[in-house]
Each structure stands twice: as C-alpha cells, then as structure tokens.
Amino acid sequence: MSRDRSAPKATKGSAPHPGGSGGSGSGGSGRNTFDIQHVWVASRHAFAWGATLSLCTLMVGVCLMTIFAAPPFGINSGTDGAACVGTPTAGRVCICPRATVCATEWREVAFLVLARVSSYFGYPLYVLLFLTKCHNLRGMLYRTHLSEILPLDDVHHLHTLAGTVVSVSVISHSFWHLLRWGVGKDLALLWTAQTGVTGSLMLLLTPLIAFPMMFRRLRRGVRFEVRKALHYLSAVWGVALCFHAPATRVALVMGISVGLYGADWLCGYFFAIHYCPTLKMTRLGEAAVEVVFEHPPGFVNRMGGGGGGPGGYVYICLPWLSKGKEQWHAFSLYVHPKLANHSSVCIAKVGDWTGALHDALSQPTSRPGYIYGPFPSPFSDAVGYHNLMAVASGIGITPTLGAVTQLSQSRKVNVMWMCREAALVEYFVRNCRFDDDAWSLIFYTGKRRLVLDETQFRANRRLLIIAGRPDVEKDILSIMEAITGDTLLPAKLLQKAQVTYESIFNRSPRERFQALLERALATYTISDLYLLGLQFTAASKEAAVNYDDIDTDKDGKISSKEIATYRRRIAEEGVSLDGFRELVLMLGADISHEQLFDAEGCKAIFNQLDTSGDCTLDKGEFEDAMKVLSKPTVDEELGKKDAGDHATETERGKNNELKVNFNDTREVAFGKDEHIDFASWQVLYCGGAAPVVKVLNEMHNVHHLDVKIESFDW
C-alpha cells in the first residue's frame, strides 16, 4: 500500500500514480477519499497510542489477577495461608509469598495494590523508553512496510510521554511500597533485600534522568551537556530494573529491551559513525553556521532528500572544539543543492557548544569531525502527500530544503518561512532553488537590509519576500486555495510583496553600497575593510606599475626591500578608486555585477566619500565615511537628494521591467476553503515558535489536516 495520497503533478511531466485517480495538481481524489485517506494517515499514530494504552490497561488487569488469584498464577494463598494465621486478613486472603511482598493487614493490602498497579501500568512504557531510542533499528524498519503501520518517522513523542508517565509511576510505586514497609516495620528491606536496593537506586536516578527534560525551568537552567549526561543514567536505571523483581519475568522483558538498546548503540558506535576528514564550515552572519561534507565511504543519505525521504537528521561530533570532545548534537540534514555527493546541516547559535563553534569560525574553515546517522524525522513522511505546506521559522528551514530538493519535481512543495536573520535569508536564497510550481513566501522580520541577487526572483514568480510577520492560518489557507484553483494569492499579500521587492531591488547606488556595508560589518570591522581596500589598491597599482622605474639588484631583479617600500607608500596614500571598486565587488560577490552598480555609480559614491578631493581615501576619511554610512539615519546625514546619488532613469526602468507581475486578475477569493481537498495536503513545521505550533495544531483539529512538527528534542 503506497503512501502517495494523490497523483504527482502533471505539469512536471510525471505519469499518474498507479493507485491514484489520475487527477492533476491540486484536485486530489475528491471528498470521498478524504475520509479514507485521512483515517489511514492518522491510523499509524492512533495505532501506536491505542496499542500502548491498551497494553497498559491490560497490564492493570493482569496485576489485579496476580494479586488476588491463587497460586500458581497469583500470590494469594487464600484461607489456608500459613503466613497469615493470626493476622487481620486470615481466613479471607493471604498475600505473603516472600518478605518483600507480604501484606497481612488490610491497609497493607491496599498499599500493595496501589504500588503494583503503578508499576504494572508502566511496564509497556518501560519497554518503549528504550525501543524508541534504538535509532539504527528504527531507521532500518522505516525502510520496510512496517512504516505503514507504525509512525517510525516520529517516535520521540512516544518517548517523552513514556518518560513522563514512568517518572510518576516510579515515584508512586516507591511511595506505596515504602508506606507499606513502614506500616509493617520492614524498612530494613531497603538495604537488605535486592528489591529494596535496586528500587532505591531507581528512585534516586529517576528525577536526575527525567526532571531536567520534563520541566521547562530546569531545561533552561541546566546546560544541555549536563542534561544529556544525566539522561544517559537511564542505562543504569534499566539494568537496575532488570534485577528489581527476581521472582517475576521483568528480567526477561526488560533484559530484551535494554539489550536491544545496548546492541543498537554498539552497532551505531562501531558501524554507523563516519569520520569526515573535511567538514567545510562557514559562518552565516551572527546567527548560524553551515557545515558541508562529502559523503564518506559507507554513508548513504537515504534521508534529507537523498532518495529515501525528504527529512532526516544526523548527530555531529567535533573533537577539536573546546566545548566537549565527547559531545554529540543532532541537526537536520539536507542534500547540498549544488555539490554532488555532498550533504549539509545548518547549526543555529543557541547554546554553549553551538556558540563555541560559531566563535571559532572567524573565516571559512575546514576541519575534521564525525557524523552519526542519518535517521528518519517527521519530515520523512512528506512523500505520502501530493501537496505540501512546509512552514519554518529561523534555522528550521533546513529540513524543508530536503523536501524541496527531492519532491519538487513530482509534487507541489509550498514554503512559508519566517526569519529575522538576514544572513540566513541571503544564504538560502542564493544557494537553494525553490519550487517554481508552488508558492514560496519568505517573511523577513529582521532589521538589516537584505542583499540579494534578483535572478531567482525573475525566474520564479512565485518566490516572494514580504517584510513583517504572517497571519499563519490565513496565509496557509490562501496558499492552499491558490494552488487548488490555480490562482494568485490575495491582493493585499501580493502588494506587501511588491513593496518589499522594490525596497530590495530598486535602490540607488549609495543605498546598495550601504546595504553591502551593513552586511559586511557583521563579519569585518571597519579597520578590516580599510586593510582590504589597501590590498586591492596595491594589487591594482602593482599590475599597472612600470618596473623599469624601480631600482633592481645586481642580478636585475627587484629587491624585496623595494617592493615593501613601494607597498608601504601605497598604504600611506590610501584606497584608490580601483581598490574601492574591487572592495565593493568582493563584498557583493554573490550579486551579479549589473545588479550592484556600474562604474559611474561606484565613482559617484567614491567621490562623495573622498572629502579631501585627492582621489584617495585615507584611513580617517574611510573610517569616518563607514561610520556614517553604517548608521540607520544615513539618508538624512549624507543628504538623500545629492546629485548622482539616485539611480538614473535608465536604471529605474530596467528594474521596473524585472519586477514580478503582481497585477494578474486571477486572485484567490479567501474564505472558500471548503474547496480545498485537505486529504492531499500535509503541513510540516520545524522551528521553535510556540505560537506557530499552537496555530497549526488548531488547523489540524478544525480542518483535519495532517500536521507534522519536527522539534529540536532528539
């Protein structure tokens, strides 16, 4: 049974899906299949939840039967129990098979029932705690038909739920047993019996393992490395559980679970960790780091757009980084959009380890590291739908790129990305190709002006940048309606895109230079830029110098001393027009030259900065000009209406010709979302914005949309 809910896009030349209705792009297979398909989609998660709850409930029944049934099935020796002679329960029940489980008073019986029900209810969850973290086993099973039955792409929610319930279960179980032992004056069993010793150990470990992950205040107050290390105490907890009740089969059940986890960990450590001698790492402004690596021998990117699914993640270890040689951190993986046999991750600067990595990369760097994975994530399930709505905030755009890379040739991958980091927007627009048969909306909420090449926007009319925040639900439904009816988005939304488009691509030469400078100052200091200008000046002058005018040594060669003197004289003179032009081209290397400004525009800016009029910018002139240009009020301070400051009419006309046509009359009539076949849509979200998650969950409840949320909780 395939997870393709409708036919691939006919507009991209794909043959209809064998099991589909043959419908085109957005229509899907109609309202009748909505119920069937949505139930099938939800059934995998419902099956996991239902099966878990059913097993837990069944175990409660088994627990009560084992307490009150007669041997050999139960532990109640009844009216003939010799251990209960002369006790309050004598003649009715006798529950005293061994010292650790002996209840001869009615209140002890009640405490025993509560203690045992607490533990028996959690037994299936004890197993889930370990099996859901068998990453390699899960990745292998995900590539089988079993993934149609179990939600193997997203089991972390089962792990967190199981951990929460088990924490309560352990505390409850321990409380009632301690109360029973206290009433019966048997507290010495805590240190004299195997059950007491292992139970005490588990009770002490449970808060250390679970609480830093469960409670928000602790998550924020305890460093990730400490929380992770404490969480690994679960292995000790699991072994203690295996020996906690030697008279039962818990050792067999938990031994298998803990054993599978241990075997999976060992297999992963020795066979799934790949050494990469060259990880190419580049800062993306002040917000993130991009890591690009060539696939090492044995590494197969089945996830992240690599052929087995559009989503996935890997763990990365950087032994050379000062913040922990033993630390492994999980990041979304995507196939590099330009380099064959390469994959990438983007790392947001949010903690100690990521901050240390960002600080260590003052310039693009290549260093070794280890890659563990890849493993399936919630985005891996995107292949099951024809129409995708990928919503992202900040660095959460990375798993979306896998969906765009792999699925845009056969499906419609729409994107809504909210980001305040200019460097991230510039990087991904520069390096990634968005689906030109779907809508891609980038909502930019940052302060710095964007520096973008217009080429992709001219080629893809459905790629829009909009300044400000979206109305998440309304804009998502507008995109769905537009795709369904093959119309444009609402006029107000397109007008906002028009304004943002003009503010980015219809600038005067000086405004373009100021935007370049704002971006450059996120990486360089003003002194760094001046030194770069001097280097470009020296290079341009050396290329034109007449070496016959320079003294040579006895062999006819120019001495290094003369060269040093010559370069020092250039440095004393300052930055020339040629050096300034090369500096501008370097700062805008990712922008086509014709979109920066021509030689006359560059000369006009240079002349404005050259207050002395000597055709060079000395250090004082350069630094003063850069400080003024870097201020938000640059237009007022330098005079926006100075001669030569504005783009010429020819430039304005050229840019107007390149603008996207937002005046198409085929406009969506918002509010008619009853025409949307929600069964053919899946909404994917990655990011840390709780309000967005809330809206998407509400859309799931109201419209029965399948919503997958990829968090950073691996």
Summary of the structure (lengths in Angstrom):
residues: 714
radius of gyration: 33.0
end to end distance: 29.4
largest distance: 121.3
contacts: 2324
relative contact order: 0.09
helix: 53%
strand: 14%
